[in-house]
Each structure stands twice: as C-alpha cells, then as structure tokens.
C-alpha cells in the first residue's frame, strides 16, 4: 500500500492534447509505503513498513477529500428508491442535502444540550 500522493500525474490518453494550464495535481512522488502479508498457517496479518516518511504536509481535515464525498449505504439506497419513482436528479440531490442538513442540526443540538 502506498500514499495516495505517490507517483507522478499522468494525464488521460486522448487524441487531442489536454490543456493543463492552471491545473494542479495531488501527486508529489511521496515515498510512503508499507506491505501487508497474510500467513495462512497462523491466520495472522503482518505489516512491513517499507518507507514511513511522507514528503508533504498531511491534511489536518478531510474537507474536500474524495473519500468524504462518497455516499453512505442508506444514501445510496435513497437515490435508488427515488430513481425508481422517476424523481428528477435535482430533486434527489436536494433531498440528500436537506436530510444531511437536518442530521447535522440534530447532532449540533444534542452536543449543545450535553455541554
């Protein structure tokens, strides 16, 4: 396994040369790597650190990270259900945003009440 920033950015192969002016890449040839081994006899996992040093600052928050933007299982099911009833994509997105906003507001209220 390696850091998501390891390696060099490779633009997609197209016939037309992409215009990369003003764009950046998250790739910075980070050398952080480790390897996992599974031993069948003992049913144990082993981890070997190949390089434990990052050559970049680690993000203090995951805001804007591509993993954070993924839908949770219940959200995926909600999208499937709304698609089956022929809801417009903008209505599906609005519904997901409103549900998430309500969840955040309820969480903030419960935190404020306990403090």
C-alpha positions in Angstrom: 0.0 0.0 0.0 1.2 3.5 -0.7 0.3 7.1 -0.2 -2.4 8.5 -2.5 0.1 11.2 -3.5 2.8 8.7 -4.6 3.8 8.6 -8.2 3.5 11.2 -10.9 0.3 12.6 -12.5 -0.4 11.0 -15.9 -3.0 12.8 -18.0 -5.6 10.6 -19.7 -4.6 9.3 -23.1 -6.6 11.2 -25.8 -6.0 12.1 -29.4 -6.3 15.7 -28.5 -3.6 17.1 -26.2 -5.3 18.3 -23.0 -4.9 21.9 -21.9 -3.3 21.5 -18.4 -2.6 25.2 -17.9 -3.7 26.4 -14.5 -4.3 22.9 -13.2 -2.5 21.1 -10.4 -2.1 17.6 -9.3 -2.1 16.0 -5.8 0.7 13.7 -6.9 4.1 14.6 -5.5 6.1 11.4 -5.7 5.6 10.6 -2.0 7.7 7.6 -1.0 5.5 6.4 2.0 4.8 2.7 1.5 4.0 -0.4 3.5 3.3 -4.0 2.7 0.8 -6.5 4.2 1.3 -10.2 4.4 -1.2 -12.9 5.4 0.3 -16.1 6.9 -2.1 -19.0 6.1 -0.7 -21.3 8.8 -1.4 -19.0 11.7 -4.1 -16.9 10.1 -2.2 -13.7 11.1 -1.6 -10.5 9.2 1.9 -8.9 9.2 2.7 -5.3 8.2 6.2 -4.3 6.9 7.0 -0.6 6.7 9.0 0.0 3.5 9.2 3.8 3.9 7.5 5.6 6.8 8.1 9.2 5.7 5.8 11.5 3.7 7.4 14.3 1.7 4.3 16.6 2.1 2.2 18.0 4.8 -0.7 15.9 5.9 -4.2 17.4 5.7 -5.5 18.5 9.1 -9.1 17.8 8.0 -10.6 15.6 5.3 -12.7 18.5 4.0 -12.8 18.3 0.2 -11.2 14.8 0.2 -12.7 12.5 -2.4 -13.5 9.8 0.2 -15.6 12.2 2.3 -17.8 12.9 -0.7 -18.9 9.3 -1.1 -22.5 8.4 -0.4 -23.2 6.2 2.6 -25.2 2.9 2.2 -28.5 4.5 3.3 -28.0 7.5 0.9 -27.3 5.1 -2.0 -30.5 3.3 -1.3 -32.4 6.6 -1.1 -31.0 7.5 -4.6 -32.1 4.1 -6.0 -35.6 4.4 -4.5 -36.0 8.0 -5.8 -34.7 7.0 -9.2 -37.3 4.2 -9.4 -40.1 6.7 -8.8 -38.7 8.8 -11.6 -37.6 11.7 -9.4 -35.6 14.4 -11.2 -31.8 14.3 -10.4 -32.0 17.9 -8.9 -34.8 16.7 -6.6 -32.7 13.7 -5.5 -29.7 16.0 -4.7 -31.9 18.5 -2.9 -33.4 15.6 -0.8 -30.0 14.3 0.1 -28.7 17.8 1.1 -31.8 18.5 3.2 -31.5 15.2 5.0 -27.8 15.7 5.7 -28.5 19.3 6.9 -31.3 18.0 9.3 -28.9 15.3 10.6 -26.1 17.9 11.2 -28.6 20.3 13.0 -29.8 17.5 15.3 -26.2 16.5 16.1 -25.3 20.1 16.9 -28.4 20.4 19.2 -27.5 17.3 21.1 -23.9 18.4 21.6 -25.1 21.8 22.8 -27.5 20.2 25.2 -24.9 18.0 26.8 -22.4 20.8 27.4 
